Amino acid sequence: MQRSSSHLPTPDFRTLFESAPGLYLVLTPDLAIVAVSDAYLQATMTTREGILGRGLFDIFPDNPDDPTATGVRNLKASLSRVLQNRAADVMAVQKYDIRRPESEGGGFEERYWSPVNSPVLGADQAIVYIIHRVEDVTDFVRLKQHGVEQDKLTEELRTRATQMEAEVYMRARELQEASGRLRAANEELAATDKERAQLYERLHLAVTGANIGTWHWDIATKAVVLSPKCRTLFGLPPDIPASYEWFMTALHPKDRERTHQAVMASLSDRSEYDIEYRMVWPDNTVHWIAAKGRASYDAAGNAVLMQGVALDITARKQAEAEMARMRAFLDSIIENIPNMVFVKDAKDLRFVRFNRAGEELLGRSREELIGRSDYDFFSKGQADFFTAKDRSILECGELLDIPEEPINTRSGTRILHTKKVPIVDDAGVPQYLLGISEDITERKRAQEEILRLNETLKLHSAQVEAANKELEAFSYAVSHDLRAPLRHVGGFAELLEEHVGPVLDATSRRYLGKIVNSAKQMGELIDDLLAFSRMGRTEMRNASVPLETLVAETLKKAEETADGRRIVWRVGPLPEVQGDPAMLRLVLTNLISNAVKYTRKRPEALIEIGAETERGETVVFIRDNGVGFDMQYAEKLFGVFQRLHGADEFEGTGIGLANVRRIIHRHGGRTWAQGAVDRGATFYFSLPRAEGV
C-alpha cells in the first residue's frame, strides 16, 4: 500500500543544503556570500565563519603571483550576465587559484573549476539570490596537460528557537495549570468565602510566577479590570482606563474583526475563548499575545462575566517567522539548483523530495515521484543496483561519488555524475538519503569530440612538420647548388670588365656592371637563404643571456659601419633571459642594423632599445625615427624575400626579419611590429620568462 506524501516527515532543508555533496555557494545580487555547502568549504580550504557575509571577490581574489590570472574577470562577467539576463550562465573551465590557510603554508594553490551560475527569482521575478555551483576539475585538467558565520547563525537561530519553544511550552503548561487552578477555585468559591480567599492567593502566586497577565470583564457594567502585568502586555499606560472599546482600538487593524468574532462565539457557544492576536503599543511596536478565557452565566443563561489570562508570545512568533523564512530560502535554493536534487527516507528509500531540475531530467512530475521508490520507475536490475548503493551509503555513513552513471529517462539514456550522502539525526542514525545528480551527457560527448580532434591535430601537425623539413632540405640544396655557377658568372663578368672595359661604349659597360652587381646581390641572397635554412636545423644551446652585454657588443659593431653618422642611442635597463646566445645575437644584429639602415635619411637618427616584463614574458623593443612603414603591410615584414622598399633605396635581401621570427619562434616567443610612414617603426620580440630570471 502506497503511503501518502502528506504523512511523510518534513526534512531539515538547511541541513540538507549544507550537507549536499556538491560545491554550492549562494550569493546576494551584490555578490555577498549568504550560504555555502560543506563540500564547497572543503574544496576551497575555507570556513563558514570566515566567508559568510563577505564579498565573493574579497574571499576569492586572483593569484597575485599569476599575472595571467583571469578568474575574477571571467566570473564577474558571468555573474553580470546572470543579473542582466535572469538566466543561468554556464562558464568554460576556469583556472582560478585559491588561498591556502596559513596553517598549511599560505600562498595560493592552482585549481581549475567548471562553474555554473543560476538565478533565484522572487515572486516579482526579480533576482533575490544567485547560486554559484562549481566542479573541481583540476585533476582532469592536469591529466589533459600531461598527455557552508551562516552555519553559526543558523545554529544560533535553531538554539534560540528551541529555547523559545521550550519557554512557550513551559508557559503553556503553567497557563494550563493556572487555568485548572482557576476552575478549581471557582468551584470552591461557591462553598466558602474563606476557601475562595485562599484559592485566590494561590492563583495570584501561580499567575505572577508564570509571567501571565489576568483580565476581568463585567459584561453587565462593561467594566474591564487588568492586572498590572496584563496592562504591561497590552501596552496600556496607567493613566488610561481599560475598556472593551479601548481593547478593540489597540488591536492590530487586521486582527480586530477576527478577535471580536472569537469573543462573541465564546459567549454564544459557551466555549473557551482561545486566540492569538497582535497589540499595537503607543510607540507603534507590535506585540503578539496568546489569550484564553471563559464566560460565567446567571441562572437565566445570560453571560455576566468573562475572565481569563494573557501571555506575550512575540518571541515565539518571531522565531516561527524566521524559521519559515529560512525554510523558504533553502527551499528556493534547492528548487533552483540546476542539478537534480532528491531525498529518500532511510527506511523504505521512497522519495520525499524532488526539485524542478529532477523533474525535467527524468521527464516526470514530482506528484509521480513523491512516495515512490526506484522500483516504480526503473527496471528491476537497475533498481536493485540503486538500492544496494543506497543501503551501502546508509550503513557506512559516508559520501559516495559515482562519476558516471547511466540512467533511463523518458527522453532516453543520460549519463549522470551522482553524489549521495546520508542525513543523520542527533544520535547519528540515518533519517534520509540526499542525492545530487549532474547531467554530464553533453560533457562526455564534448570530451570524446575533443579527444578525436586532438588526434586529428596531432596527425596534421606531424604532416606539417614533415613538409617543413622537406622544404628546408630543398631550400638548402637549391641554395648550395646555385653558388658554384653564380661564382662563375660573377667572376667571368669581372674578368671581362677588366679586359675589354676600356674599349666598350658606356651602354655596354653599364650592362656589364649590372651583371656583376646582380651576381653579387644573388650571392648575398643565397648566403642569407642558406643561413635561414640552417637556422631551422641548428641545435639550440639554452643558457642565461645578459641582454645588456649582448646589446652593447652589437651597438659597437653598428657604430663601426655607420660611416660617421649622427646617431643618438637610448638604451634602457635590460634583463637576463634564457635562450641561445648566438641566435639572440643574430636577432639583435638584424633589428639594430635595420634601425641604422632605415634612419639613414635623417640628419640625426634616434634609436631606442628597452625591455618590459608582462604576463609572464619579457618583451624587448627596438624603436627608430626612420622611414617607417604602412601598417597594412605589417605581416609581410617577417616573410621570406618580403621587402617594403626597393633595393635601389635600401639594400637587403628580405631574409633578415624572417630569420628573426624563426629564431624567436624556436624560443617560444612572438614577433610583431608597429609603425607609420615617415614616422619611424618599433620592432618587438618576446621571450618566455624563466624561473628566477
N, C-alpha and C positions, 0 to 999 in steps of 0.2 A: 504494500500500500504506500503510495507516494505521500510524503509529508508536505504540508502546506508551507510555503515560504514565509508566510506571516508569523509562524510559530518558531522560526529559526532565530537563534540568538544574533544580536547586532554586534558585529566586530568592532574592536577598538581601532578606528581608522588612523589615528595618529601613530599607534604602534605599527600598524600595517605599512604606512608610508615610510617611517624611519627604518623599518626592518626590510624594506624592499631590497632585493639583491641588485637592482640596477643602480646606476650612478645618476642621481637626480638632484637638482638644485632649483629652488623656487625663488623667483625674483619679483620685486615690485616693478611698475613701469619706469621708475627712476633708477632701476638696476641695483636696489639694495637686497641683500640676501635675507629671506624670511623663513626658509625651511630647507633642510638638507637630509638626504638619506645617509645611513651609517656607511653604506658601501662607498658613497662619494667621499666621505671624510677619510676613510681608509685609503682610497686610491690617491687622494691629493695630500695625504700626510698632514691634515688639518684637524681641528677640534671644533665641535659645535659652538662652544663658548667663544672661540676665537674669531668666528666668521659671521655669526648671526647679527643682523642689524647693520653690517658694514657694507660698503660698496663693493661690487664684484671685482672691479679692477684695482681696488686697494688691496684686496687679498691675493689676486692673481695678476700681477704685473708681468710685463715682458722680462725675459732674462737680460739683465744689463750687460752681461758678458757676451751676448749674441747680437751683434749689430744687424744681422739679417732677420731678427725675430719679427714676425708679422701677426702673431696670435691675437694680441689686443686689437689691432686694427681690423682684422677679419671678423673677430667675434662682435665688435661694435657694429660693423656693417650689417651682420646677420640680424642682430637684435634690433637695429634700426628698421630693417625690412619687416620684421615681425610687427613692430609698433605701427609702421606705416600701412602694411597690407592686412593686418589682423589675420594672418595665416602662418602656418608652420613654415620654417625655413631649414632645409637640410643642408649642412655645410660639407664641404670636402674634408678629407683627412687633414688635420692641422698639427703642425709642430708647435707645442705650447708647453714650455718647461715650467716645472713647479718648484717652489721653495722647499728645501729640506729643513726640518726643525734643527735648531742649534744643537740639540742633544745628539743629532746624527751627523754633525759636521757642518751644517749650514750650507750655503750656496744653493745652486739650482740643479735639478735632475731632469735630464732630457726625457720628454714624453711626447707621444703622438696620440691624438684623440679623433674620434668620429662623432661630431656633435649634431644634435637636432634641437632647435628652439621652437617651442609651441606656445601660442597664446591661450590664456584662460579668460573667457569673455563673461561679463556680468549680465544681469537681466536687461540692461540698456545697450548691450552689445559692445560696450567699451572694455578695453583690456584691463583686467584687475591684477593678473599675475602673468608671468612668463615661466614656463617650465623648461629648464635647460638640462637636457639629458645628453650624457656623453658615454662613449665606449672607449676604454683604453686599448688602443691598437698598437702600442709601442712594440710589442714583441713581433707582431705581424710586419710592421714597417721595417724593423731591423732585419727580420728574416728576408724581406724583399731586397734590402740593400746589400746583403751578403749572399747573393746568388741564388653629515644631520645639527650663546645664551638661549635657541628655540627649544631645544630639548629640556634645558634647565627651566625655562619659563613655563613650558607645558607641564613639567613635573611639579613645579611650584603651584601652578593653577590646579592641577589634579589634587595635590595635597590640600590646598586651600578649600577646594570644592568638597573634598571628603570631610574636612574638619567642619565646614559649614553644614553639610548634610547631617553629620553626627550631632552637631549642636541643635539643628532644627528637629532632629529625631528626638533628642533628649527633651527639648522644649515641648514637642508634641506629646511625648509621654507624660511630662509634667502637667501639660494642659489637660490631657485625658484624665490624669489622676485628680487634678484640681476640679475638673467638671464632675467627676464621680463624687468627690467630697462635697461639692456644691449640691448635687442632687440629694446626697445623704443628709446634708444639713437642712435642706428644705423639708425633708420628711420628718426629721427630728424636731424642726421648728414648730410643727403642729402639736407636738406632745408637751413641750415645756419651754418657757422663756429662758430658763437658766441654761438648758442644754443648747438653745439657739445661740446665746451669747458665747458659750464655749466653742461651739462649732464655727461661728463667725470668726473667732480669733484664730482658730486653726486654719480656716480657709484663707484669711488675710496673710498669715505667715507663708502658706504654700504659694499663693499667687505672687507675693512680693519676692520670694526666693527664686521663683521661676522667671522673673523679669516680665511678668504679664500684667497688662492693664485691665481693669474691670470697668464695665459700664452698666448703667441702670436707667431704663426709660419707662416713666409712668405714662402710660398711654392716655389715661383719662385727663390728667392735668397737663400733659405734654412736657413735663419736667424731665430733663436729662441730667444725670449725675455721672461724672467721670472721675475715676481715681487719679491721683497725681501722675502716676505712671502712664495712664491712658491719655491724659492731656499731653504729656510729652510725646507719646507715639503719634497722636493726631496733629501735633504742631499747634495746639490751641494755647494762645497766651493766657496768663492768669486773669487778666482784666476783662476777658471776653466770656460771657455766659454761654454754656453749652446748650444746644437745641438741635432738634432733628433737622430743622431748616438749615442751620449752620453746617451741620454734618454733610448734608447733600451738596451744599455750596463748596465745601472744602474737598470733596471728591474730585478726582480727575474727570474732566468732562465726558470722556469715553466710558467711564465706569458708573456714572450716576444712574442711568435708567436700569442697568443690569442689577445694581445693588438695591435700588428701590423695589424692583420686582421680586428680588430674593426675600426682602423683609415682608412684603405683602403675602408672598406664597407661604412663608413660615407661619404667619398669623392665621391665614385662612385654612391651611392644611394641618395646623398643629404639629408641624415638622421642625426639625432642628435647623436653625439658621447657621449656615456654614459657607463662607465665601472668602475670596481673596480680592482686594481692591487696592487702588492707589490713592494716597492722600497727598495733596499739594500744599506744602507748608507756606507760610507768609513770605519766606525767602525764595519761593518758586522751586525749591528742591522737591523731588518726588520720592515718596516712601511707600513701599509695599506693606500691606497689613493683612494678616490672616485673622478672621473674626469668627467666633462661634457664639451662639446664644439660643435661648428658648423662651417662649412666652408663657405666662400664667393666666388662667382664666377664672372668672367668677362662676357662681352657681348657675347663672343663666347662659354660660358658654361664651361670654364676651371676654376678649383679650383685655386685661387690665395692666399687665406689667411684662416687660421684656428685659432680660438682663443676660449678660454674657462677658466674654473675655476677648482681648485683642493682643496680638503678638507681631512685632516688627519682623518681616521676612525679606527685607530689602537685600541683605547679603546673599541669601539663598537664591533670590530671583536673578541677581547679577551673576552669580556663579552658573546658574542654569543657562542664562543668555550667552555667557562666554563659552560654555561647553557646546551650546548649539552652534555658535559662530565657528568654533574650531572644527566641529563635525562637518559643517557646510564647507569650510575651507579645505579640509582634507578630502572630502567627497569630491569637490571641484577639481582638485589636483588629480585624483585617481581617474575621474571621468575624462580629463583632458590629456593624460599621458598618451603619447602616440603609440605605445606598445600595448599589447593585450595584457590586462591585469585580471587575475581571477583568484578567488578564495574558496577553499573547500573546508567543510567541517572535518575535524580529525577522526571522528567516529566512523562515519559512513562514506567519507570522501565525496559528498554531494556538494555541488556548487552553491555558495551562499552569496557570492558577489561576482559580477562581471561588469567590465567597463565598456564604453562605446566602441573603443578600438577592437575589443574582443568580439563584439557583435559583428562588426564589419569584416573582420578577418575570417570568422567561421561562417558568416552568412546566416546567422541565427539571431533571433531577438533574445533578450535576457529572460523574457517570460518563458521561452522554450528551454532555457538553460538552468535557471534557479530551481533548486530542489532535486536536480537530476545528477546522475553520475556519468562517467565516461562510457559506461556500457550502453547508455541510451543514445549515443551518437556515433561511436566508432565500432569497428569490427572487434570481435572478442579477442583476437590476438593483440591488436593494438591497445585495447582497453586493459588487457592483462598486463601488458608492458608498462603502461602508465601507472596502474595501481601498484605494481611491485615497486616501482621507483618511488612513488609517494609514501608507501609504507616504510621503505628503507630510510627515507629522509626523516619521517616522524620518529623512527626508532633511534637513529644516530643523533638527531638534533642538530645537524649541520647543513649548511647551504650546499645545494647540488647545482653544478653548472653543466648544462647539456649544450655543447657548442653547436651541434647540428641535429635537428630532429624533424623528420618528415611527418606531416600531418595532413589528413584528408579533410578538405573543406568543401563547401558547396560550389566553389569556383575552381576546384582542382587541388592537386597536391602542392603544399607550400613547405618551404624549409624554414624552421624556426630556431632561433637561439634562445633557449629557455633556462631560467634560473628559478629554483624553488627553495623555500626556507620555511621551517616550522615556526608558528607563533604560539608561545607558551604562556601559561598563567604565572602568578607569583610563586607557585610551588614548582615551577619547571615542567608542568605537564602540558603537552601539546594540545591546543584547542582548535587551531586552524592550520591550514597549509596555504601559504601565499606563493603565487607563481606569476612571473612576468616573462612574456614571450615576445621576442622581436622577430618580425618577418624579414629574413635575410635572403629571400629568394632572389631578388634582383641583384643584391650584392654578390651572391655566389655566381650569378651569370656574368656579372661585370668582371669578377676576378678571373673567371675562366677565359673571358674575352681578352683581358689584359695579358694573361699568360700566352694566349695564342698570338697576340700582336707582338709580344716580346720575342717570341721565337721567329716570327717573320722579320722583325727588325734586326735580330742577330744575323739572319741569313742575308739580308740586304747589306748590312754593314760589312760582312765578310766579302761580299761581291764587290762593293765599292773599294775596299782595301786592296783586293787583288787587282782591280782595274787601275788604281793609283800606282801600285808597284810596277805594273806593266808600262804605264805611261812614263814613269820616272826612268825606267830602264831604256825605253825607246828614246826619250829626250837625251839621255846621256850618250847613247850610241850614235844618234844622229849628230849631236854636237861634236863628239870626238872625231867622227869620220869626216866632218867638214873642215877641220882645222888644217889638215895637210894640203889639200888643193887650194884652200884660201891663202895659205902662206905662199904657195907658188904664184898665184895671181898677183898678190901684193908685191912679192919680191921681183918678179919679172917686170912688173909695171914700173917699179923704181929704177931697175936697170935700164929699161927702155927710155925713161925720162933723162937719165944721165947721158946716154949715148946719142940720142937724136933730139934731145930737148932744144938745143940751140938752133937747129935748122927747122923746127916746126913752127907753124904760124900760131898766133895767140889762141885761136879756137881749138886747135889740136892739143896745145899744151893744157888748155882748160879741161878738155875731155880726159886727158891722161891724168891730170890732178884729181879729177872726180873719181877715177878708177882707184887710185892709190888711197884716197880718203875713205872711199866706200869699203875697201878691203880692210883698212884699219878699224873702221866702225863695226864691220861684220865680225872681225876678230874679237873685239871687245864684247860684242853681243854674245858670241859663242862662249867666251870665257865666263860671262855672267850666267849664261844658261847652264853651263857645267857646274858652276858653284851652286846655283839654285837646285839642280838635280841632286848634287852631293848632299846638300843640307837636309834633304828628306831621308837620307840613309845614314848620316853621321850619328854615331852613338853619343848621347848626351852625358856629360860629366857634371853631376849635381854637386854644387859647393856653395858656401856662403860668399856672396859677391858684394863688396862695398861699392855701391854706385858712385859715391863721391870721388873715389880714386879713379874709377873707370872713366867718368866724365872728364876729369882733369887731364888724363892721358889723351883722350880723344880731342879735346879742345886745343891741346898743344900742337897736334898734327894738323888740325884745321887751320890754325893761325899761320902755319908754315906755308900753306897753299893759298892764303888769302890775298897774296900779291900786294901787301901793304894797305889794304882797305881798312876804313874806319868801322870797326865792329864793337858794339857795346854788349858785353856778356853779363847777364844777370842769372846767377846760379844760386838757387835756394838750398836748404838742407836736404840731403838725400840719404835714405836709409840703406841698410844692408838687406839684400834679397837672396833667395835661393834660386840657383839656376846654373847654366853652363857659362863660365866666364867668357870663353871665346865667342860663343854665339851672341851673348848680350853685348859684347864689344862691337860686333858687326852691326847689331841693331842700332846702337848709339852712333856709330860711324856713319851709317846710311842716313839717319834722321838729321844729324848735325850738319853733315856735308850738304844735304838738301837745303837746309835753312841758310847756309852760307851761299849756296848757288843761287837760290831764288830771291835773295836780297841784294844781288849784285847791282841792280839799277838804283838802289837807294844811296844817297850821299852818306848816310850813317845808318848802318844796319843795327837792329836791336834784336837780340836772340835771348830768350828766357828759357831756363831749364829748371824744373821743380818736380815735386812729388807730393802726393796726398794719400792718406790711408782711409779707406772707406769700405764698409760692407765686407770685411774680411779679405781685402785685396789691396795691393799697392798700385797706385796709378801714377805713371810718370808722363810728363808732357814736355814737348819742345815747341816753343811759340816764336814766330818771327813776324817782322813787319814787311815782308816781301810782297810778291805779286799776287799771292793768294790763289783762290780757285772758286769756281761756281759749285755750290753745294749739291746741285742736281747731279753732278758727276762724281760725288764723293766716293761711292763704292768702286768706281773704275780705278781709283788711285792705287789700290793694292792688288790689281790684276797683273798677270804677266804680260809684258810688252804694252801696257796701257800708259799712255802719256797724254797730258793735257796741254803741253807746249811743244812746239816744233823743235827739231834738233838744231836748226839754224839759230834759234833763240836761246835755248838752254840745252847743253849737251846731256847725254844719258841714253840708256838702253831700255828703260822701263822694267828692269828686273829688281832693282833695289828694294822698293816698298813691298813687292811680292815676297822677297826673301825675309823682310821684317815680319810680315804676317805669318809666314810659315814657322819662323823661329818662335815667335810669341805663342802661336797655337800649340807648338810642341811643349811649351812650358805650362800649358793650361790657362793661358791668358787671352786677352782680347786686344784688337787694334781698331782705331777709328780716327777720324779727322774732322775738324771744323774750319771753315774759312769763308772768305768773301773776296770777290775780285778786287785786286789792288788794295786790299786792306789786311793782308797777311793771312797766315794759317797757323793752326795748332794741331800737332800730331800727338796722339795718346797711345800708350800701351799699358796693359795691366798685368800684374803677376800675382798668383795666389800668395796670400800671406802665410808664412811658415810659422810653426810653433816657436816662441821665444824670440822671433825677429821683430 
